[in-house]
Amino acid sequence: MQGAARHCHNHVTHIPQSCPLGLKWRCVSLERPLPGKSVSNPALESNLPTQVNFTQVEWAAFGTAHLRFDDYIMLKNNDVVHYFQPAASNLNSGPGNQKPRKNTNR
């Protein structure tokens, strides 16, 4: 199809990559998330858990490419292991950001 706009999408969430996954993180568990893949990024790890929201400039500086929704970072704090994953709240749309429907049935 000629003239059609082409958009890159995240292969896991199918969200346009103009909404980069990784701007927000959340502690999800004290146990390893399944499924998922461990991501190692010392610069990002040194910011978590005290900072979980990042600007696009800060995120770009971490140099993490191809982040997936189920990827995680393991951090150990005071002998307790915490697992962090990208939070869906940085996306403009999606199940986590939809407002609840008003009940119109009476």
C-alpha beads as a LAMMPS data file, in Angstrom:
LAMMPS data file: protein, C-alpha beads

106 atoms
105 bonds

1 atom types
1 bond types

-500.0 500.0 xlo xhi
-500.0 500.0 ylo yhi
-500.0 500.0 zlo zhi

Masses

1 110.0

Atoms # bond

1 1 1 0.000 0.000 0.000
2 1 1 1.719 3.157 -1.175
3 1 1 1.451 6.415 0.757
4 1 1 0.241 4.701 3.922
5 1 1 1.911 5.768 7.144
6 1 1 4.002 3.045 8.734
7 1 1 4.212 2.755 12.495
8 1 1 6.547 0.629 14.581
9 1 1 4.795 -1.211 17.367
10 1 1 5.943 -2.865 20.558
11 1 1 5.657 -6.579 19.778
12 1 1 4.219 -7.395 23.189
13 1 1 1.687 -4.599 23.740
14 1 1 1.184 -3.468 20.135
15 1 1 1.530 0.139 21.315
16 1 1 3.255 2.634 18.992
17 1 1 6.858 3.105 20.086
18 1 1 6.293 6.867 20.318
19 1 1 5.055 5.889 23.808
20 1 1 8.235 4.206 25.057
21 1 1 7.827 1.443 27.575
22 1 1 10.127 2.111 30.523
23 1 1 9.274 5.677 31.469
24 1 1 7.516 4.350 34.563
25 1 1 8.378 1.332 36.698
26 1 1 6.638 -0.426 39.558
27 1 1 7.630 -2.969 42.160
28 1 1 5.607 -6.024 41.230
29 1 1 6.727 -8.740 43.593
30 1 1 9.233 -10.205 45.981
31 1 1 9.269 -13.294 43.728
32 1 1 10.525 -13.557 40.158
33 1 1 7.742 -12.688 37.693
34 1 1 6.715 -15.448 35.304
35 1 1 6.872 -15.170 32.381
36 1 1 9.544 -12.589 31.919
37 1 1 13.178 -11.978 31.227
38 1 1 15.719 -10.359 33.517
39 1 1 17.145 -7.099 32.212
40 1 1 20.511 -5.854 33.409
41 1 1 21.142 -2.128 33.225
42 1 1 23.411 -0.792 36.000
43 1 1 22.445 2.854 35.375
44 1 1 18.726 2.095 35.619
45 1 1 19.266 -0.225 38.577
46 1 1 21.079 2.531 40.487
47 1 1 18.015 4.788 40.106
48 1 1 15.429 2.188 41.122
49 1 1 13.701 2.025 43.609
50 1 1 14.085 5.683 44.654
51 1 1 13.084 6.911 41.193
52 1 1 10.423 5.075 39.199
53 1 1 9.359 7.830 36.766
54 1 1 11.715 8.944 34.012
55 1 1 11.620 11.519 31.250
56 1 1 12.210 10.439 27.672
57 1 1 15.674 12.041 27.844
58 1 1 16.558 10.114 31.023
59 1 1 15.210 6.886 29.526
60 1 1 17.218 7.372 26.327
61 1 1 20.383 7.844 28.408
62 1 1 19.937 4.351 29.888
63 1 1 20.358 2.897 26.393
64 1 1 17.867 0.083 26.923
65 1 1 16.372 -0.930 23.594
66 1 1 13.644 -3.451 22.829
67 1 1 12.166 -3.509 26.322
68 1 1 9.207 -5.863 26.655
69 1 1 6.220 -5.493 28.949
70 1 1 7.137 -8.660 30.890
71 1 1 10.847 -7.820 31.312
72 1 1 11.965 -7.180 34.874
73 1 1 14.840 -5.853 36.943
74 1 1 15.838 -7.587 40.169
75 1 1 17.092 -5.386 42.998
76 1 1 18.326 -6.441 46.398
77 1 1 17.745 -3.977 49.231
78 1 1 18.599 -4.877 52.843
79 1 1 18.751 -8.583 51.931
80 1 1 15.234 -8.424 50.410
81 1 1 14.868 -9.024 46.673
82 1 1 12.399 -6.793 44.814
83 1 1 11.334 -7.162 41.186
84 1 1 10.462 -4.132 39.088
85 1 1 8.666 -4.128 35.750
86 1 1 7.695 -1.371 33.334
87 1 1 4.345 0.104 34.332
88 1 1 1.625 0.405 31.734
89 1 1 0.577 3.776 33.153
90 1 1 3.029 5.575 30.883
91 1 1 0.982 4.524 27.869
92 1 1 -1.692 6.801 26.459
93 1 1 -4.172 3.984 26.104
94 1 1 -4.636 0.447 27.200
95 1 1 -6.510 -1.572 29.782
96 1 1 -4.680 0.027 32.693
97 1 1 -5.698 3.539 31.676
98 1 1 -9.301 3.081 30.666
99 1 1 -11.820 4.814 32.876
100 1 1 -14.486 2.570 34.352
101 1 1 -17.795 2.703 32.526
102 1 1 -20.717 4.257 34.295
103 1 1 -23.497 1.839 35.048
104 1 1 -26.441 3.022 32.981
105 1 1 -28.661 0.054 33.868
106 1 1 -31.324 1.022 36.363

Bonds

1 1 1 2
2 1 2 3
3 1 3 4
4 1 4 5
5 1 5 6
6 1 6 7
7 1 7 8
8 1 8 9
9 1 9 10
10 1 10 11
11 1 11 12
12 1 12 13
13 1 13 14
14 1 14 15
15 1 15 16
16 1 16 17
17 1 17 18
18 1 18 19
19 1 19 20
20 1 20 21
21 1 21 22
22 1 22 23
23 1 23 24
24 1 24 25
25 1 25 26
26 1 26 27
27 1 27 28
28 1 28 29
29 1 29 30
30 1 30 31
31 1 31 32
32 1 32 33
33 1 33 34
34 1 34 35
35 1 35 36
36 1 36 37
37 1 37 38
38 1 38 39
39 1 39 40
40 1 40 41
41 1 41 42
42 1 42 43
43 1 43 44
44 1 44 45
45 1 45 46
46 1 46 47
47 1 47 48
48 1 48 49
49 1 49 50
50 1 50 51
51 1 51 52
52 1 52 53
53 1 53 54
54 1 54 55
55 1 55 56
56 1 56 57
57 1 57 58
58 1 58 59
59 1 59 60
60 1 60 61
61 1 61 62
62 1 62 63
63 1 63 64
64 1 64 65
65 1 65 66
66 1 66 67
67 1 67 68
68 1 68 69
69 1 69 70
70 1 70 71
71 1 71 72
72 1 72 73
73 1 73 74
74 1 74 75
75 1 75 76
76 1 76 77
77 1 77 78
78 1 78 79
79 1 79 80
80 1 80 81
81 1 81 82
82 1 82 83
83 1 83 84
84 1 84 85
85 1 85 86
86 1 86 87
87 1 87 88
88 1 88 89
89 1 89 90
90 1 90 91
91 1 91 92
92 1 92 93
93 1 93 94
94 1 94 95
95 1 95 96
96 1 96 97
97 1 97 98
98 1 98 99
99 1 99 100
100 1 100 101
101 1 101 102
102 1 102 103
103 1 103 104
104 1 104 105
105 1 105 106
